[in-house]
Amino acid sequence: MPAPAFTKVIDARFHHKVGTEYGGGYQAHTYSGTALEIERPDEGEPPRRYNLTCHECKENLSFRIYSVGTTVRRRRLWGIQALLYVALALLCIALLVPETGKSAEDPNVVAAIVVYLLGVATFFALAIFFGYKRFLDVGIAGHGSAYPGAVKHKLDQVQPDEERWPEVRCRRCGHTEQFDRHPDLPLGVQRDALIDQSRSRAVELLFQHQCQKQEQR
């Protein structure tokens, strides 16, 4: 995943969760979004308050907007924390391995194994949390905007996405099939999957284009 480009003016999108569907071992969240332009504070200034009223539930919300430099430093901090927890998890594994060769009848050995296993699970979970938080933090905070989970309200930056999802264009005539790069979903895996599906449909339509049929012959 390429790092997002941070600019003084944020091409942002506000999301309100309108529903959740369950089935087949997964859950899908439905959002209603609206586009916004938000200006970041200058370097060295404290975070700026950005107030808005939700277009769906009319709730008054307040977000904190950080400067470009502060955003980069926040992301670096989350990344360092993620690496720290990975290191702690690996340390627990290193301490756990010698204990597995000892007698299971010794209560101290059993207790040590349980503690180290809990440490591995906890530290890896925290590493994933902060790693995902680093990906989601675009310098907007408040109401779970940088939280890796499905919350009621989110405000995030629209990613350009041209490199990851290039346009679907015919090389012969220049005909272009459109697809949705900006579905009404916050940043995350589910949003990426929807864009992948939309672009795949566009590619299928392009193969049915007259020029493509002639080229295949």
Stockholm file with secondary structure:
# STOCKHOLM 1.0

chainA/1-217         MPAPAFTKVIDARFHHKVGTEYGGGYQAHTYSGTALEIERPDEGEPPRRYNLTCHECKENLSFRIYSVGTTVRRRRLWGIQALLYVALALLCIALLVPETGKSAEDPNVVAAIVVYLLGVATFFALAIFFGYKRFLDVGIAGHGSAYPGAVKHKLDQVQPDEERWPEVRCRRCGHTEQFDRHPDLPLGVQRDALIDQSRSRAVELLFQHQCQKQEQR
#=GR chainA/1-217 SS CCCCCCCSEEEEEEEEEEEEEEETTEEEEEEEEEEEEEECCCTTSCCEEEEEECTTTCCEEEEEECCHHHHHHHHHHHHHHHHHHHHHHHHHHHHHHHHHTSCTTCHHHHHHHHHHHHHHHHHHHHHHHHHHHHHHCSSEESTTTTSSSCCSEEEEECCCCTTTSCCEECTTTCCEECCCSSCSSCSSHHHHHHHHHHHHHHHHHHHTSHHHHHHHC
#=GC SS_cons         CCCCCCCSEEEEEEEEEEEEEEETTEEEEEEEEEEEEEECCCTTSCCEEEEEECTTTCCEEEEEECCHHHHHHHHHHHHHHHHHHHHHHHHHHHHHHHHHTSCTTCHHHHHHHHHHHHHHHHHHHHHHHHHHHHHHCSSEESTTTTSSSCCSEEEEECCCCTTTSCCEECTTTCCEECCCSSCSSCSSHHHHHHHHHHHHHHHHHHHTSHHHHHHHC
//
